[in-house]
Every structure is written in structure tokens, then in C-alpha cells.
């Protein structure tokens, strides 16, 4: 089962149908999505997801609205007569929510109404990618007004989303993990929030480990490359009989580098008869490579 279906299964089983206003708001949410069409004075909703259709079935039954359900190929299709709903406006083959849709909702009921409305839009036309691979939540609407309305009202409750225009529809989407968690919590998908956060923690831990490994690998490669360059310089000076002319400090570090090609600068510094720090070792080895380069240019 996909992650989206798991969320919708949870939402479809919510036991909150005693609040008629909330039920109506959730049903209206369905009507704002791009899965709605109107013909012969009837509203048609089609989906491949059984949880979408089961929930809408419960909503219509609760609101005492007659409907018909049939299976058309892989699609579950539910049809019912157009309903007169004050906050909605019927347009050509679609439904648009009015700008003042929430002005008559009592303040104490407003948050519950908006949550139910948004939940209905997600059930009706929403999806969430598998968070193991990508963070992407999206809800597709039939009109830009519907998309903008939901986007603005989510923002009022601290959930940020972005608007996207498609060829024949509009959508809001969220790609930030924290905002997706807030969205799921807002619509009442508590179990899904926990599942999402568990996956998020594992994924981000894995990414942090990969970044650390890559950083350590890069540093190791840098150390090895520098060591190779230093050893080549030492061998060149030795071949030309110039190594023995170096100061005792340079000869000591040269001998240690040859014997310990994989050692870091810090480790080399600790091996010296009189230990020095990383910068001191680096200074001595740099001096050796510079002397080798000068000798090469002279020859």
C-alpha cells in the first residue's frame, strides 16, 4: 500500500461524523478538487482509491444525500444531484468556492471547519510521495480560486504551501518535511504523522552519515595526494644527493614521511623526537617540496 493510501485509510476511519457542520465541510473539500465533473445536473466524483470513495460514501449518507456508486474500469465513480450550498458557486463543468465562504462560520467553529475542509480536499485530490524517496505533498484543484483559498487558509494556521499551475488544473504543494508533518497533523492524521517522522529521522540520519563519510573520504584523498607529492619530492632530493644537505629537522620529517605514507600531519608531528603541531609539520614538508621544485627547474 502506498503512503498516500495509508493516510487516506486513517482519515476514512475517523469517527467524527456526529458534527454535521464538519461533515459538510469535508464533503465540500471533495467538491473543490479536479476529480469532480458536472453533467445533466449531477455531480460526478471519480477515483481509483477505495478509501476516498468510502469516506465520501459515509459523508453523503450522513448528510442524507442520495447517490449512486459504480465501478468503471479501475475507477470508483459516485454520482449525486447538484446541491445548493451557499459557499459554493457552480461554473462551467466545475465548482468554485466563494471568497467570503467563511464569514458566516462562528469563530469557535472556524478552525474545525477549515480542518475538515482541507481534509476533504486531500482525500478528494491529494497525494503524498513515499517519504523514503522524496518529500512531496500535493492537492490538485479544479480552479485557481479553490487552490488559492486553501493555500491562504492553511497559512493562517501555520502551514506553508506553494501554488502550481498545470495545463488544466491548479495545485498546492509542500516539499518541506516539517510543513508536511504540520499538514498531516492539521487534518487529523496522527498515526501518519508518527510514521512520517520515523521515516524522516531515519532518512536524515542516513543522509548525515553519507555526508560525513563523503567528507572523510575527501579529506583522506587530500591527505593521500599530498603524501604522494611529498614522497616524490623526498625521493627526488635523495636521488640528486641533496637530501643529506637539508637541516636535521627536514631530514627527520622526510624520513618519517617515507616510512609512514598514510599518516596525517598531526600523526607525523607526534612521531618527531620533539613533537610539533600540524602547521609545523606542514611547513617543513612544504619546504621540502619547494626545494625539490627549485632543483627540477635548475636542471
C-alpha positions, 0 to 999 in steps of 0.5 A, spaced: 500 500 500 502 506 498 503 512 503 498 516 500 493 510 501 495 509 508 493 516 510 487 516 506 485 509 510 486 513 517 482 519 515 476 514 512 476 511 519 475 517 523 469 517 527 467 524 527 461 524 523 456 526 529 458 534 527 454 535 521 457 542 520 464 538 519 461 533 515 459 538 510 465 541 510 469 535 508 464 533 503 465 540 500 473 539 500 471 533 495 467 538 491 473 543 490 478 538 487 479 536 479 476 529 480 469 532 480 465 533 473 458 536 472 453 533 467 445 533 466 445 536 473 449 531 477 455 531 480 460 526 478 466 524 483 471 519 480 477 515 483 481 509 483 482 509 491 477 505 495 478 509 501 476 516 498 470 513 495 468 510 502 469 516 506 465 520 501 460 514 501 459 515 509 459 523 508 453 523 503 449 518 507 450 522 513 448 528 510 442 524 507 444 525 500 442 520 495 447 517 490 449 512 486 456 508 486 459 504 480 465 501 478 468 503 471 474 500 469 479 501 475 475 507 477 470 508 483 465 513 480 459 516 485 454 520 482 449 525 486 444 531 484 447 538 484 446 541 491 445 548 493 450 550 498 451 557 499 459 557 499 459 554 493 458 557 486 457 552 480 461 554 473 462 551 467 463 543 468 466 545 475 465 548 482 468 554 485 468 556 492 466 563 494 471 568 497 467 570 503 465 562 504 467 563 511 464 569 514 458 566 516 462 560 520 462 562 528 469 563 530 469 557 535 467 553 529 472 556 524 478 552 525 474 545 525 471 547 519 477 549 515 480 542 518 475 538 515 475 542 509 482 541 507 481 534 509 476 533 504 480 536 499 486 531 500 482 525 500 478 528 494 485 530 490 491 529 494 497 525 494 503 524 498 510 521 495 513 515 499 517 519 504 523 514 503 524 517 496 522 524 496 518 529 500 512 531 496 505 533 498 500 535 493 492 537 492 490 538 485 484 543 484 479 544 479 480 552 479 485 557 481 480 560 486 479 553 490 487 552 490 488 559 492 483 559 498 486 553 501 493 555 500 491 562 504 487 558 509 492 553 511 497 559 512 493 562 517 494 556 521 501 555 520 502 551 514 506 553 508 504 551 501 506 553 494 501 554 488 502 550 481 499 551 475 498 545 470 495 545 463 488 544 466 488 544 473 491 548 479 495 545 485 498 546 492 504 543 494 509 542 500 516 539 499 518 541 506 518 535 511 516 539 517 510 543 513 508 536 511 508 533 518 504 540 520 499 538 514 498 531 516 497 533 523 492 539 521 487 534 518 487 529 523 492 524 521 496 522 527 498 515 526 501 518 519 504 523 522 508 518 527 510 514 521 512 520 517 517 522 522 520 515 523 521 515 516 524 522 516 529 521 522 531 515 519 532 518 512 536 524 515 540 520 519 542 516 513 543 522 509 548 525 515 552 519 515 553 519 507 555 526 508 560 525 513 563 519 510 563 523 503 567 528 507 572 523 510 573 520 504 575 527 501 579 529 506 583 522 506 584 523 498 587 530 500 591 527 505 593 521 500 595 526 494 599 530 498 603 524 501 604 522 494 607 529 492 611 529 498 614 522 497 616 524 490 619 530 492 623 526 498 625 521 493 627 526 488 632 530 493 635 523 495 636 521 488 640 528 486 644 527 493 641 533 496 637 530 501 643 529 506 644 537 505 637 539 508 637 541 516 636 535 521 629 537 522 627 536 514 631 530 514 627 527 520 620 529 517 622 526 510 624 520 513 618 519 517 614 521 511 617 515 507 616 510 512 609 512 514 605 514 507 598 514 510 599 518 516 596 525 517 600 531 519 598 531 526 600 523 526 607 525 523 608 531 528 607 526 534 612 521 531 618 527 531 623 526 537 620 533 539 613 533 537 610 539 533 603 541 531 600 540 524 602 547 521 609 545 523 609 539 520 606 542 514 611 547 513 617 543 513 614 538 508 612 544 504 619 546 504 621 540 502 617 540 496 619 547 494 626 545 494 625 539 490 621 544 485 627 549 485 632 543 483 627 540 477 627 547 474 635 548 475 636 542 471 
